[in-house]
Amino acid sequence: ILGLNSQAILLFDDVLNVLKQISSFDSDEKVGGFRSSIIDTCDSKDLEYLIKLNISKGKACCNMGVGVGARDAYQSALDILDCAPIASDKDFDRSICFPIFSGL
């Protein structure tokens, strides 16, 4: 994001924190910071947005030299992808997953 990586990371954190707070009212198992029941009910677009958001945060962290933040963001994206039932659907675009593996 053209030299604005620190602001981008703050924005990504804000969005993810809001989404995590929405899903924190239950004691279900957490997947990438989200309740597993939330991940189970995601449609393909919602899942794609969650994964892309974590990937973008990981890229911004890499650009800033924050390796731990990048690793955590990429790992969250991978965990969400692994646990989401819709990810195994034939209509789900798996090409969004490629940056996860290049980032890890």
N, C-alpha and C positions, 0 to 999 in steps of 0.2 A: 504494500500500500504506500509506495513512494516515500519512504523515510518516516512514515507515521506508524511504525510498528508498535511502539509503546502505547499509543492511543488505540490502535486496533486491538491489542491484547486486552486493554481495559474494557473496550466495547464488547469483545467476545466473552470476557468474564462476566460482565453485567448481564448479557443475554442468557448465558448458561446458568448463572446463579438464579435468575428469575425463574427459569424453567425447572431448576432443581428444587427451588422453594415450593413451587406448585406441586411437585411430586414428593415432597418430604412428609406428607401427613400420614403416611402409612409405614408400617414396619417391614414391608416387603424387602427382599434382597435388593441391593443396589447394583446397578449395571452402569458403569460410567457416570456415577453420581445420580442416576435416575432410578425410580422404582421399576422393578422388572415388570410389574403389571402395566405401567405406562408404555414401556418398550414393546410389550406384547400387543398393545392395541394400536400402535403406530401404523398408519398406512405408508405406502411406498414413498410418497412425497415428504411426509414428516420425517421418516427415517433418513431420507436423502439429505434433508436440511440439517438434522442433528449431526450426521456424519461430516458433512461439508463444513459445518461450523467448527467442529473439533479439529478438522484438518487445517482450516484457515488459521486457527489459533496456533496449531503446531508449527505451521510455516512461519508465522510472525515471530514466534518464540525462537525458532532456528535463526532467523535473520537478526535477532537481537542477541544471539549467543546464549540464550537461556535454555540449555540442554534439558534440564529436568522438566521444565514446563512443556517443552516440545514433546518429550517422551510421554509425559502424562496425557497430553492432549491426543496424541496419536494412539496411545493405548486405550483411552476412553472410546475413541472412534471404533477401534477394532473390537473392543468388548461389546459395544452396542450392536455392531454388525453381527457378531457371533451369536448374540442372544435374541435377536429380533426374528420372529418367525417369518415375517414378510420377506426377509432377505433371501430366503430359499425359493421364493416365488420366481417363476420363469420370466415374469415381466419386470422384475427389479433390475435396474441398470447397475451391474457390478463394476463398471469402469470407474465409478467414483471411488472405488477402494484402492486403486493403484497408488495414489499418493500416500496412503497409510504405510504401505510396505516400503516405499522409497524413503519415507521419513523415519521409520523404525530402523 
